Amino acid sequence: MLKVVINGKFAADRMQGIVRYARELLCELDKLLDANDDVVLVVPQDAHDIPSYTSIRVERYGRLSGIPWEQVDLARYLLFHPGYVPLNLCNVAPLLARPGVTTIHDIMYKACPEFYTTTRNRVSRLWHCAQYAILARRERAILTDSEYSKQELERYYPRSRGKVHVVPAAWQHVLRYTPASDWQDRYPRLKPREYLFSMATLSRNKNGRWIYEAAKNNPNMLFAVAGMRYEADEVKKPQNVMLLGFISDEDACALIQNCRAFVYPSIYEGYGLPPIEALALGAEVVSSNTTSLPEVLGKAVHYIDPTRPDVDLTEILQQPVGPAEEQLRKFSWKKSAGMLQEVLR
């Protein structure tokens, strides 16, 4: 019998990789629970778009939001439910709560301090590094996305050894989206199979400078970049780079399915969700050869050195790769939910 309280702060957060992980994993875990299990997702009052579960109960609790809700309200809830195991799926746990199970997706804050230059980012780094150290020492189990991340955790935090379990992300969710049929109305400059597509955020690990420099070295190719502005904005944008800003999931699927290749020059990843989503949608993928990415993508993609933008992408795309299906079969949300259930039991 499982008795679990799930940290539902993610239900009030903007969609990103770790939020996707929590949502998809719980939807599959819900299907695996039996009548004797008592699993409750505790969410703040501002939670939105909560899935309909069959077995997992949802309970709104507390008056705070964000980090204060997680550290105060959720800790109070757990105090009043002493027989339940806390489960945190998004890197952070309430520090005043008892030990439980927490997912640490990667430890980039610890491994790559050079990525954090602003005051806000440095404060965030200190907060997360303190969390990692505490969780590595006290948690009953730690989940992470890849063998690479497991090795990183155990190397930087030796006290985590023996209790780190790999429960990877997956890709099946992208098949639920209907690719936008009118995408060319919004992006008339983009023609099917005549552009390279990439997705980015503000994070320096996403390596926006590589896109800019690679575009200069491949002037006959058009690069389309979706997401928040790149860190490379201080560099003059080449004319063959289009910055699309935030786009819908439906537009993203359409752009991936119609691109010549999906490009992912990231420097540091704990898993690498966007490139395996692109593989699942049938795109050719050009990826960094660093950190977890070769483990996740296998032989199904073209690899580049993220420190070397002086590449001929036409030549790279002519090189053979292995079948995507073989690599995709290694990951599923159902399989990962089974791994999570085993850890909890």
Secondary structure, 3 states (H helix, E strand, C coil): CCEEEEECHHHHCCCCHHHHHHHHHHHHHHHHCCCCCEEEEEECCCCCCCCCCCCCEEEECCCCCHHHHHHHHHHHHHHCCCCCEEEECCCCCCCCCCCCEEECCCCHHHHCHHHCCCHHHHHHHHHHHHHHHHHHHHCCEEEECCHHHHHHHHHHCHHHCCCEEECCCCCHHHHHCCCCCCHHHHCCCCCCCCEEEEEECCCHHHCHHHHHHHHHHCCCCEEEEEECCCHHHHCCCCCCEEEEECCCHHHHHHHHHHCCEEEECCCCCCCCHHHHHHHHCCCCEEEECCCCHHHHHCCCCEEECCCCCCCCHHHHHCCCCCCHHHHHCCCCHHHHHHHHHHHHC
